[in-house]
Amino acid sequence: MADEMLKNAQPQELESQIGEEDGLKEQLLRMCRQNKLAAFSAVLILVVILMAIFAPVLAPYGEAEQDLISRLQGPSAAHWFGTDELGRDVFSRILYGSRLSLTIGILPSIISLVVGIFFGLLAGYFGGWVDYVIMRLADIMLSIPSLLLAMVVMYTLGQSTVNLFIALSLTSWASVARVVRLKESEYVEAARSIGVSNGKIMLKHILPNCIPSLIVLFTLNVPSAILSESSLSFLGIGAQPPAASWGLMVNQSKQFLFTQPWLALAPCIAIMIVVLAFNFLGDGLRDVLDPYMKNQ
């Protein structure tokens, strides 16, 4: 009886029944109510982004403004986080450095998201040898440690911000492609059984259903990119002077680690806060957007 009702149902009726769930806005509001830590992390990330945007207004000194007489001073009323070896205000450089660090975290994550979606849709739509080649390439990318791959790219292409974007973009597209390629899922088979074309399945069924997972992946890829940039900068192959980034500030202050620890402590704390905030936000989004988590 149930099988006959399913066969007689129109595609529009089936789609309306499948879509009877809370929208993205309602799910995010539920996360704010249920997970205070994730909501606080979202607010904290927004504050850091605003501080980066308005760094020229908020910073008491210029990004590269030097005062050699005041070099290597400790925290004070004039210099909240002290000064570095060139007399530059550490607090001001933290604000300006957030621009490059956040850009390096967000932009490569967006690029890898777009590339992963493209290859995932390509693999799911054509199938066959196209699917096999793309997925095996994704397996190879996932088998290589992301930091090692980024180091190889930077050593090969040279040290520049553009090459850093390229290196970090190559490290996470494979996981996105695997999420988008879901051609064997039950709802895909159901859509195919009622005569929906492959192209419509990919664009109107698979991609919309992947959006929650892609949002979670993005929030988790951003802190990974920030940590990778910090590691590369610490090794001397990341952001280069005179640019200011948190990882570069840690690298430049390592020689003063035991005499002027505030030089390394300030950017390290900034990295830790932002990375934890993105991870807590990603966990909160996963709890409300992942259907497997909601069923547990």
Salt bridges, closest charged atoms under 4 A:
ASP22 OD2 - ARG30 NH1 3.03
ASP84 OD2 - ARG88 NE 2.75
ASP84 OD2 - ARG93 NE 3.99
ASP89 OD1 - HIS79 ND1 2.96
ASP131 OD1 - ARG181 NE 2.65
ASP139 OD2 - ARG136 NH2 2.91
ASP139 OD1 - ARG178 NH2 2.32
GLU189 OE2 - ARG192 NH1 3.15
ASP287 OD1 - ARG286 NE 3.85
